[in-house]
Amino acid sequence: MLFDIRTIVAGLLGCYGVTLIVTAALHDTDADHLRSGGWNINQWTGLGMLAAAVVFMTWTLARPIRTPEQAPAAPRHDRSHRRQRRRDQR
């Protein structure tokens, strides 16, 4: 599960989401609100990324990767009868 791409994407989205939420809480200026039309865009983007991370982790846990079972070994053909037939033909 560690090397599943869904886990890696969820981790990255989660880290970026937390970073944006912390940035929104610590560095919230009037200039940012003016540029974004009155929205705290870092907070909403961070929450969206955290939600996407939760979806990816839920998907990973709900449908884990399953390795296919090994097929049974094919029976070996006994070719000794061919050798015997060739010897008889000589």
Order of alpha helices (4+ residues) and beta strands (2+ residues): alpha-alpha-alpha-alpha
